[in-house]
Amino acid sequence: MHLFSTWKILMLIVFATGLTFIGGVQMSNASSQKVHKPMVEEIGELTDEELLKMEKDLQKPIKESGRFTEGVLWQIEKDNEFIGYIFGTIHMNDKRVNEVRNSIIGKFDEMTSFAMESFPSDHYWNPYHGGQMIKGDMTLPKGQTLESLIGKDLYARVEEVLLDIGLDKKTIMHLKPWAAMRSFAVKAENTEDLILDYELLDRAAAQRKDLYQVESIEEFLVTFYAMPQDVQIKLLEFTVNSYKEMRNTIDMMLEAYLEEDLTKMYQISTSFIPNKPEFERYRETYLKHVVSNRNVVMEHYMRKPLREKKTFIAIGALHLYGDQGVLALMEKDGYQVKRLPISKLADKS
């Protein structure tokens, strides 16, 4: 079932890259599987105390050790006992991702549970209530317009691009700056029917795996609308300025992913922000909200499937990177992680 609703399309974007990517995308069928009604672990938002602690920990200066810079598939153990795998995916439906898919699918099939970022079956997808909730989060309060916030000239440039990709004037006029930024898209090329994440979800449901999500839609959205408004506006400006390079940037991101180069992916994810000292605070704020804060949330909710063992966890590859990434956080929780190079798995298959 292809997605034509504007608000649904806006949610199926390339979360891991800081860019949007539309075309040939389908909703996962897992929420309507007739062969199996999955046991879904319901999650709620972190408590205020947990969020404050997370915020405090992330403010501590850190010098990267260089340990988690490569690798998209990792084996998880605890006390020398096998737990499962964590896989860094890329939220694209490009055919070139198939070589990675084919290398990991055997290990995926052996596991008894599957965890991923927020499900497409989340209540946000309800045809009426979900659409209203998403619109409420992504649109400005009554009486405010995007043009009044960002100025006539920048608004004209934003409107020109968003009209071209299919949004209507009324929708664009009332978008919050972060939502306008996340709405930028280029037409997909070399596409398959499903983004890999959702293909894995369908496969897991058909195999009667227990299903878990490690982030709710609400927790994803708050990473954006919690950004200071001046940062949202500046990031929107950077996005407009770099729009013509978006296709090239997406290709570079995919190439880095196929090379399992997490460092390069991390750098490319903010390449739309000019590399100037006066803009560093925008880069840092963006990465804090879109990557680092979400790392802590995801690792927090991974604890349930990890206790069940024989689990396969799939999240955006950027969340694996560095000493504030999910792999490093798992180690702090007492787990051992070991990289399994995709190229070696491919040689065995």
C-alpha positions, -999 to +999 in steps of 0.1 A: +000+000+000+017+032-012+015+063+010-001+093-005-011+112+026+012+141+031+015+136+068+022+100+065+049+106+039+065+132+062+071+105+088+087+080+065+119+100+059+156+093+062+158+097+100+195+087+101+208+112+076+193+145+085+178+146+050+145+135+036+139+108+010+106+100-007+096+077-035+084+041-039+080+039-001+054+014+013+038+010+047+048-022+064+022-049+065+032-062+099+004-043+117-022-062+096-006-097+095-033-124+095-009-152+103+003-138+136-007-111+160+026-099+173+032-093+210+042-057+210+060-043+240+043-010+248+067+018+258+061+052+273+083+083+275+112+085+298+104+101+332+114+138+339+142+125+362+156+102+335+155+129+309+173+154+332+200+129+339+204+121+302+207+159+295+233+163+322+254+133+310+254+145+274+268+179+284+300+163+297+329+169+273+341+138+256+372+128+237+364+101+212+383+068+216+379+059+180+365+024+189+330+027+173+339+041+139+332+012+116+307-017+114+270-020+109+265-055+124+275-064+160+272-095+181+260-089+216+270-110+247+267-106+284+288-126+309+301-147+279+265-156+270+252-149+235+223-124+235+217-115+198+227-088+173+224-051+168+223-039+132+228-004+119+204+001+090+199+030+066+163+042+060+164+040+022+147+016-002+177+017-026+185-016-044+221-013-034+212-020+002+204-056-009+239-067-006+239-058+031+204-073+035+215-106+020+245-108+043+225-104+076+192-121+068+204-156+079+213-143+113+180-124+115+160-155+108+177-174+137+165-149+163+132-151+182+125-114+187+130-082+167+133-046+179+134-015+157+127+023+159+091+033+161+066+010+144+045+022+115+016+007+134+020+033+162-012+051+170+000+081+150-009+061+119-046+060+128-063+075+097-079+103+116-065+106+151-029+100+139-031+126+112-045+151+136-017+144+162+010+147+136-004+179+122-007+193+157+030+186+164+043+198+130+022+229+125+023+263+142-003+276+167-033+293+152-025+328+140+012+321+133+027+315+099+061+302+088+067+333+067+063+356+098+090+335+116+116+332+088+110+362+067+096+368+032+127+359+012+135+326+029+099+316+030+096+321-008+125+298-014+111+272+010+077+274-005+090+269-041+108+237-032+079+222-011+053+230-037+075+212-062+075+180-041+038+180-036+028+200-005+001+225-008+004+262+001-019+260+031+002+232+046+035+249+040+023+282+054+016+266+088+046+243+092+069+247+121+105+255+109+118+220+119+089+203+100+096+224+069+132+213+071+123+176+074+099+179+045+126+185+019+129+155-004+143+143-037+128+115-058+142+081-050+162+062-076+171+025-078+142+017-055+128-014-040+093-016-026+102-014+010+127+003+032+148-024+048+136-017+083+100-023+073+109-054+052+125-068+084+094-059+104+071-078+080+095-108+080+096-108+118+059-108+121+055-136+095+080-156+115+061-150+147+089-132+164+081-110+195+083-074+184+096-044+202+101-007+194+129+012+210+115+047+204+080+060+202+069+085+175+063+110+203+099+106+215+112+110+179+091+142+173+102+158+205+138+157+194+129+183+168+104+206+184+125+208+215+152+225+195+154+263+201+134+281+175+163+302+163+182+269+156+153+254+137+151+285+115+189+285+108+189+248+100+160+253+076+180+280+059+210+257+056+187+230+042+173+253+015+208+264+006+220+228+002+189+214-016+205+212-050+232+189-035+208+166-017+209+138-043+247+138-042+247+139-004+223+109-002+245+090-026+276+097-005+257+086+026+248+053+009+283+047-003+297+053+032+271+029+046+280+002+021+317+007+033+305+004+069+322+037+076+303+052+106+326+082+109+320+092+073+283+088+077+284+110+109+303+137+090+280+136+060+249+138+082+256+175+089+273+184+057+243+207+049+257+230+077+286+252+065+319+243+080+325+276+097+332+283+134+302+306+138+279+277+128+293+250+151+266+256+177+240+247+152+258+215+142+262+206+179+226+213+187+214+193+157+235+163+166+225+164+202+188+164+195+187+141+164+214+116+174+228+117+210+195+122+229+179+095+209+208+071+216+200+072+253+163+067+247+169+037+224+194+020+246+170+024+276+142+006+257+166-021+243+169-036+278+136-055+275+144-074+243+180-079+255+167-097+286+146-120+263+178-130+244+181-142+208+171-107+197+178-088+165+178-050+169+178-027+139+183+010+143+198+038+121+235+032+117+244+067+130+232+057+164+261+031+166+288+058+161+312+069+188+315+070+226+280+085+230+265+059+207+243+030+215+272+005+214+292+025+240+261+028+262+255-009+260+290-016+272+283+007+302+253-016+309+276-046+311+272-060+275+300-070+253+298-061+216+318-076+187+318-064+152+309-088+124+321-074+091+295-076+064+321-085+037+331-116+056+295-127+060+290-122+023+320-144+015+304-172+036+270-170+019 
